[in-house]
Amino acid sequence: KLDFRNFEDGYIVTPADIDRELERINYTLKEKDIVLINTSAGKRFGHEDYLEKGCGMGRDATLHLTKQGIRIVGTDAWSWDAPFSSTVKKFMKTKDPSIIWEGHYAGSTIPYCHMEKMANLDLLPSTGFTVICMPVKV
């Protein structure tokens, strides 16, 4: 589990952020690890501001994980990407369509599956736990 609770709401996590956190917890990713992202959003689940909370995983950060063989990831936030309200504000300034759902769209380069709105990630240790996830036909 990577802990990004201290990151500003709307911040886009970078590959360097991931590497610093992995160094902090003294862990080297292995192919097929499941990576969970703990943001500040989890504590706000059920509140009106939940959709506005947490940092997001952008294209570069997502590809940084998938290039290392990570295929399943999860977050306590509403979305794998930054809160959409933050993305809209950035888009209004830049007019760059590539920033919209950039973490999601990284899966078109290297396929992966992500889980959102996960609960109690703050209660997990950084490593040494088991995640069981089952596919759901949508």
C-alpha positions as CSV (number, residue, x, y, z in Angstrom):
1,K,0.0,0.0,0.0
2,L,1.3,3.4,-1.0
3,D,0.4,6.2,1.4
4,F,-0.4,9.5,-0.3
5,R,-2.8,10.9,2.3
6,N,-0.6,14.0,2.7
7,F,-0.8,15.0,-0.9
8,E,-3.1,17.9,-1.9
9,D,-6.5,17.1,-3.2
10,G,-6.4,17.1,-7.0
11,Y,-2.6,16.4,-7.1
12,I,-1.5,14.1,-9.9
13,V,0.9,11.5,-8.5
14,T,4.2,11.1,-10.5
15,P,6.5,8.2,-11.0
16,A,9.0,9.9,-8.7
17,D,6.3,10.1,-5.9
18,I,5.7,6.3,-6.3
19,D,9.5,5.6,-6.2
20,R,9.9,7.8,-3.1
21,E,7.1,6.0,-1.3
22,L,8.4,2.6,-2.2
23,E,11.8,3.6,-0.9
24,R,10.2,4.9,2.3
25,I,8.4,1.6,3.0
26,N,11.5,-0.3,1.8
27,Y,9.7,-2.3,-0.8
28,T,10.5,-3.3,-4.4
29,L,7.6,-4.1,-6.6
30,K,7.3,-7.5,-8.1
31,E,5.4,-8.5,-11.2
32,K,1.7,-9.2,-10.4
33,D,1.8,-7.3,-7.1
34,I,-1.5,-5.6,-6.3
35,V,-0.8,-1.9,-5.5
36,L,-3.3,0.0,-3.3
37,I,-3.2,3.8,-3.1
38,N,-4.3,5.4,0.2
39,T,-5.4,9.0,-0.4
40,S,-7.1,11.5,1.9
41,A,-10.4,10.6,0.3
42,G,-11.2,7.4,2.3
43,K,-11.9,9.4,5.5
44,R,-14.5,11.5,3.6
45,F,-16.5,8.6,2.2
46,G,-20.2,9.3,2.8
47,H,-19.7,13.0,3.1
48,E,-20.7,15.6,0.4
49,D,-17.0,16.5,-0.3
50,Y,-15.9,12.9,-1.0
51,L,-15.8,13.5,-4.7
52,E,-13.4,16.4,-4.3
53,K,-10.9,14.6,-2.1
54,G,-7.7,12.8,-2.7
55,C,-4.9,12.9,-5.2
56,G,-5.1,11.0,-8.5
57,M,-2.9,8.7,-10.5
58,G,-2.1,10.2,-13.9
59,R,-1.0,8.5,-17.0
60,D,2.7,8.6,-16.2
61,A,2.2,7.1,-12.7
62,T,-0.1,4.4,-14.0
63,L,2.3,3.4,-16.8
64,H,5.1,3.5,-14.3
65,L,3.3,0.7,-12.4
66,T,2.1,-1.3,-15.3
67,K,5.6,-1.3,-17.0
68,Q,6.7,-3.1,-13.8
69,G,4.1,-5.8,-14.2
70,I,1.4,-4.4,-12.0
71,R,-2.0,-5.3,-13.4
72,I,-4.3,-4.7,-10.5
73,V,-4.5,-1.5,-8.5
74,G,-6.9,0.1,-6.1
75,T,-7.7,3.4,-4.4
76,D,-9.9,4.7,-1.6
77,A,-10.9,7.6,-3.8
78,W,-13.9,8.0,-6.0
79,S,-11.7,7.6,-9.1
80,W,-8.2,6.3,-10.0
81,D,-7.7,9.7,-11.6
82,A,-7.7,13.0,-9.7
83,P,-11.1,14.3,-8.6
84,F,-12.9,15.4,-11.7
85,S,-13.6,18.9,-10.4
86,S,-9.8,19.4,-10.3
87,T,-9.4,18.0,-13.8
88,V,-12.1,20.4,-15.1
89,K,-10.3,23.4,-13.6
90,K,-7.0,22.3,-15.2
91,F,-8.7,21.6,-18.5
92,M,-10.3,25.1,-18.6
93,K,-6.8,26.6,-18.3
94,T,-5.0,24.3,-20.6
95,K,-7.7,23.0,-23.1
96,D,-5.6,19.8,-23.1
97,P,-8.1,16.8,-23.6
98,S,-5.4,14.3,-22.7
99,I,-5.7,15.1,-19.0
100,I,-9.3,13.9,-18.8
101,W,-9.3,10.4,-17.3
102,E,-5.6,10.1,-18.1
103,G,-5.0,7.3,-15.6
104,H,-7.9,5.3,-16.9
105,Y,-6.8,5.8,-20.5
106,A,-3.3,4.5,-19.7
107,G,-4.9,1.1,-19.8
108,S,-5.2,1.4,-23.5
109,T,-1.4,1.3,-23.7
110,I,-0.8,-1.4,-21.0
111,P,-4.0,-3.1,-19.8
112,Y,-4.7,-3.1,-16.1
113,C,-7.7,-3.3,-13.8
114,H,-8.4,-0.8,-11.0
115,M,-10.7,-0.8,-8.0
116,E,-12.2,2.4,-6.6
117,K,-13.9,3.4,-3.4
118,M,-12.0,0.9,-1.3
119,A,-12.5,1.2,2.5
120,N,-10.2,1.2,5.4
121,L,-6.9,1.3,3.5
122,D,-5.5,3.4,6.3
123,L,-5.8,0.3,8.6
124,L,-3.6,-1.9,6.4
125,P,0.2,-2.1,6.9
126,S,2.4,-1.0,4.0
127,T,3.2,-4.6,3.0
128,G,2.4,-8.1,4.1
129,F,-1.3,-8.4,3.5
130,T,-3.4,-10.3,1.0
131,V,-5.9,-8.8,-1.4
132,I,-8.5,-11.0,-3.0
133,C,-10.5,-9.5,-5.9
134,M,-13.0,-11.3,-8.1
135,P,-14.0,-10.2,-11.6
136,V,-17.5,-8.8,-11.9
137,K,-19.3,-9.0,-15.3
138,V,-20.7,-5.6,-16.1
